[in-house]
Amino acid sequence: MSQTRHILITGAAQGIGRAVAERFGQEPGNRLILLDRDSAALGQWLETAGLAAEVHAHAADIADLEGLRTLFRELERRHGHVDVLVNSAGICDENEPEDIAAWHKVIAVNLHGSFYVCALAQPLLADGGRIINMASILGRAGKQRNTAYCASKHGLVGMTKALALDLAPRRITVNAILPAWIDTPMLQQELALQASTAGLSLEQIQRNARKKLPLRRFIESEEVAALAHYLASPEAAGLTAQSLVLDGGVGLGM
């Protein structure tokens, strides 16, 4: 990989994507290429983030293939190559099992969109580069009212394994991180919905949730970012086609 590493991160405006950007952004030798469909939120955060790395932000909807094609032509022209790709963009909409519209919406972003980014980034990826896909513990398990989300994350895990074999001749590693119970706005939104449904306070729901976790705490997004940072390091050059669970033990080693 080149001396100045080009790190492309999708879904960088909040949650895990932002934490990953912050971690790589601590290193002045990095150039961050940050994508998010909420460009306003991304810009507001960057105004106060104080990152040491060079930063380039772009509005992007990863489910929009034609828009992505245009963007990646611009990225190739402006940056030339990418050393590390972190696919963090995604949505977690729940759905009734017969809800076809919700199915297509979630699959379009989480699975098709992640594939589009991987496909379009491949010509830009340097030999020896890294792809890190943010999946979920629900890439191995099921959950009520989450057929679309579970299917999308199961698919992302399978895609990761196959793509790792395709890109191995170029020494590009492809791995997935499977988080669970990460303290992000996405989790807090889900817990607030549960509280409203159950007629309990958010604090009660949070306490009940923590009791289910062996470590009795939520995982911090910075911990996910640290794992992503390791997967992009020279020490992880031999680690590929893996799905690494970061869940505080709630999955019991599934």
C-alpha positions as CSV (number, residue, x, y, z in Angstrom):
1,M,0.0,0.0,0.0
2,S,1.1,3.6,-0.6
3,Q,2.7,5.7,2.1
4,T,-0.3,8.0,2.3
5,R,-3.2,5.6,2.8
6,H,-6.5,6.4,1.2
7,I,-9.4,5.2,3.5
8,L,-12.9,5.1,1.9
9,I,-15.7,4.9,4.5
10,T,-19.4,4.7,3.8
11,G,-22.0,5.7,6.3
12,A,-19.5,8.1,8.0
13,A,-21.9,10.7,9.4
14,Q,-22.8,8.8,12.6
15,G,-22.6,5.6,14.6
16,I,-20.0,3.0,13.7
17,G,-19.0,4.7,10.5
18,R,-18.2,8.0,12.3
19,A,-16.2,6.1,14.9
20,V,-14.2,4.4,12.2
21,A,-13.5,7.7,10.6
22,E,-12.4,9.2,13.9
23,R,-10.0,6.3,14.5
24,F,-8.4,6.5,11.0
25,G,-8.6,10.3,11.2
26,Q,-6.2,10.4,14.1
27,E,-3.3,9.6,11.8
28,P,-2.1,12.5,9.7
29,G,-0.7,10.2,7.0
30,N,-4.2,9.1,6.0
31,R,-6.5,10.6,3.5
32,L,-10.1,10.0,4.4
33,I,-12.8,9.7,1.7
34,L,-16.1,9.9,3.6
35,L,-19.5,9.0,2.0
36,D,-22.9,9.5,3.5
37,R,-26.3,10.3,2.1
38,D,-26.8,12.8,4.9
39,S,-24.2,15.2,3.7
40,A,-25.4,18.0,6.1
41,A,-24.8,15.8,9.2
42,L,-21.5,14.7,7.8
43,G,-20.4,18.3,7.2
44,Q,-21.6,19.5,10.6
45,W,-19.6,16.8,12.4
46,L,-16.5,17.4,10.4
47,E,-16.6,21.1,11.3
48,T,-15.8,20.2,14.9
49,A,-14.1,16.8,14.6
50,G,-10.6,18.2,14.5
51,L,-9.2,15.2,12.6
52,A,-5.5,15.0,11.9
53,A,-6.0,13.3,8.5
54,E,-6.8,15.0,5.2
55,V,-10.6,14.7,4.7
56,H,-12.8,14.6,1.6
57,A,-16.5,14.3,2.1
58,H,-19.1,13.3,-0.5
59,A,-22.9,12.9,-0.5
60,A,-23.7,9.4,-1.7
61,D,-26.7,7.0,-1.6
62,I,-25.1,3.6,-1.9
63,A,-28.4,2.1,-3.3
64,D,-28.2,4.5,-6.3
65,L,-26.0,2.6,-8.7
66,E,-25.8,5.3,-11.4
67,G,-25.0,8.0,-8.8
68,L,-22.3,5.8,-7.4
69,R,-20.8,5.2,-10.9
70,T,-20.5,9.0,-11.4
71,L,-19.0,9.4,-7.9
72,F,-16.4,6.7,-8.3
73,R,-15.3,8.2,-11.6
74,E,-14.7,11.4,-9.7
75,L,-12.9,9.6,-6.9
76,E,-10.6,7.9,-9.4
77,R,-9.8,11.2,-11.0
78,R,-9.2,13.0,-7.7
79,H,-7.5,10.3,-5.6
80,G,-6.3,7.7,-8.0
81,H,-6.6,4.7,-5.7
82,V,-8.0,3.4,-2.5
83,D,-6.1,1.4,0.1
84,V,-8.8,0.6,2.6
85,L,-12.6,0.3,2.0
86,V,-14.9,0.2,5.1
87,N,-18.5,-0.5,4.1
88,S,-20.5,0.9,7.1
89,A,-23.6,2.4,5.5
90,G,-26.8,0.5,6.3
91,I,-30.4,0.8,7.6
92,C,-32.1,-1.3,10.2
93,D,-35.8,-0.9,9.3
94,E,-38.0,-3.6,10.8
95,N,-40.6,-5.3,8.6
96,E,-43.6,-7.5,8.9
97,P,-43.0,-10.9,7.2
98,E,-45.3,-10.0,4.4
99,D,-44.0,-6.4,3.9
100,I,-42.5,-6.5,0.3
101,A,-41.7,-2.8,0.1
102,A,-39.7,-2.9,3.3
103,W,-37.8,-6.0,2.1
104,H,-36.7,-4.3,-1.1
105,K,-35.7,-1.1,0.7
106,V,-33.5,-2.9,3.2
107,I,-31.9,-5.3,0.7
108,A,-31.3,-2.4,-1.7
109,V,-29.2,-0.5,0.8
110,N,-27.6,-3.2,3.0
111,L,-26.8,-5.8,0.4
112,H,-27.0,-4.4,-3.1
113,G,-25.5,-1.1,-2.0
114,S,-22.6,-2.7,-0.2
115,F,-22.0,-4.9,-3.3
116,Y,-22.1,-1.9,-5.6
117,V,-19.4,-0.1,-3.5
118,C,-17.2,-3.2,-3.4
119,A,-17.6,-3.7,-7.2
120,L,-16.9,-0.1,-8.1
121,A,-14.0,0.2,-5.7
122,Q,-12.1,-2.8,-7.0
123,P,-10.4,-1.0,-9.9
124,L,-9.2,1.6,-7.5
125,L,-8.1,-0.8,-4.8
126,A,-4.3,-1.1,-4.4
127,D,-2.8,-4.6,-4.4
128,G,-2.5,-5.5,-0.7
129,G,-5.5,-3.4,0.1
130,R,-8.4,-4.1,2.6
131,I,-12.1,-4.4,2.4
132,I,-14.0,-4.4,5.8
133,N,-17.8,-5.0,5.7
134,M,-19.9,-4.0,8.7
135,A,-22.4,-6.9,9.0
136,S,-24.2,-7.8,12.2
137,I,-24.7,-10.7,14.6
138,L,-28.0,-11.0,12.7
139,G,-25.8,-12.2,9.8
140,R,-25.8,-15.5,11.8
141,A,-29.0,-15.4,13.7
142,G,-32.7,-14.6,13.1
143,K,-35.0,-12.0,14.8
144,Q,-38.7,-11.4,14.7
145,R,-39.8,-8.6,12.3
146,N,-36.4,-8.6,10.8
147,T,-36.5,-10.9,7.8
148,A,-35.1,-8.2,5.5
149,Y,-32.4,-7.1,7.8
150,C,-31.3,-10.6,8.7
151,A,-31.3,-11.6,5.0
152,S,-29.2,-8.6,4.1
153,K,-26.6,-9.3,6.7
154,H,-26.5,-13.0,6.0
155,G,-25.9,-12.1,2.4
156,L,-23.2,-9.6,3.3
157,V,-21.3,-12.3,5.3
158,G,-21.6,-14.7,2.3
159,M,-20.4,-12.0,-0.1
160,T,-17.4,-11.3,2.2
161,K,-16.3,-14.9,2.1
162,A,-16.6,-15.3,-1.7
163,L,-15.1,-11.9,-2.5
164,A,-12.1,-12.7,-0.3
165,L,-11.3,-15.7,-2.5
166,D,-11.8,-13.6,-5.7
167,L,-9.4,-10.9,-4.5
168,A,-6.8,-13.1,-2.8
169,P,-4.5,-13.2,-5.9
170,R,-4.1,-9.4,-5.4
171,R,-3.4,-9.9,-1.7
172,I,-6.6,-7.8,-0.9
173,T,-8.1,-9.1,2.3
174,V,-11.9,-9.0,2.8
175,N,-13.4,-9.4,6.2
176,A,-16.7,-8.7,8.0
177,I,-17.3,-7.4,11.5
178,L,-20.5,-8.6,13.2
179,P,-21.4,-6.2,16.0
180,A,-24.3,-6.6,18.4
181,W,-25.6,-4.2,21.1
182,I,-23.4,-1.3,20.0
183,D,-24.3,1.9,21.7
184,T,-25.2,4.0,18.6
185,P,-28.1,6.1,17.6
186,M,-29.5,3.1,15.7
187,L,-29.6,1.0,18.9
188,Q,-31.1,3.9,21.0
189,Q,-33.8,4.3,18.4
190,E,-34.6,0.6,18.6
191,L,-34.7,0.6,22.4
192,A,-36.9,3.7,22.4
193,L,-39.4,1.9,20.2
194,Q,-39.3,-1.1,22.6
195,A,-39.9,1.2,25.5
196,S,-42.9,2.8,23.8
197,T,-44.4,-0.5,22.9
198,A,-43.9,-2.0,26.4
199,G,-45.0,1.2,28.2
200,L,-41.7,1.4,30.0
201,S,-39.1,4.2,30.3
202,L,-36.1,4.2,28.1
203,E,-33.9,3.8,31.2
204,Q,-35.8,0.6,32.2
205,I,-35.4,-0.9,28.8
206,Q,-31.7,-0.1,28.8
207,R,-31.3,-1.7,32.2
208,N,-33.2,-4.8,31.0
209,A,-31.1,-5.0,27.9
210,R,-27.8,-4.8,29.8
211,K,-28.9,-7.7,32.1
212,K,-29.0,-9.9,29.0
213,L,-25.4,-9.2,28.1
214,P,-22.6,-11.3,29.8
215,L,-20.5,-8.2,30.1
216,R,-23.5,-6.2,31.5
217,R,-22.7,-3.4,29.1
218,F,-23.2,-2.2,25.5
219,I,-20.2,-2.3,23.2
220,E,-18.9,1.1,22.3
221,S,-18.6,2.1,18.6
222,E,-15.0,3.0,19.3
223,E,-14.3,-0.7,20.0
224,V,-15.7,-1.6,16.6
225,A,-13.5,1.0,15.1
226,A,-10.5,-0.4,16.8
227,L,-11.2,-3.8,15.3
228,A,-11.6,-2.2,11.8
229,H,-8.3,-0.4,12.4
230,Y,-6.6,-3.7,13.2
231,L,-8.0,-5.4,10.1
232,A,-6.4,-2.6,8.0
233,S,-3.0,-3.0,9.7
234,P,0.1,-4.8,8.4
235,E,-0.4,-7.3,11.3
236,A,-3.7,-8.5,9.8
237,A,-2.3,-9.1,6.3
238,G,-3.0,-12.9,6.6
239,L,-6.6,-12.5,8.0
240,T,-9.2,-12.8,5.3
241,A,-12.6,-14.3,4.6
242,Q,-13.5,-14.0,8.3
243,S,-16.6,-12.9,10.1
244,L,-15.5,-11.5,13.5
245,V,-18.3,-11.2,16.1
246,L,-18.1,-8.3,18.6
247,D,-21.1,-8.7,20.9
248,G,-20.0,-8.8,24.5
249,G,-20.6,-12.5,24.6
250,V,-24.4,-12.3,24.0
251,G,-24.2,-14.7,21.0
252,L,-22.4,-17.3,23.2
253,G,-19.7,-17.7,20.6
254,M,-22.0,-18.4,17.6
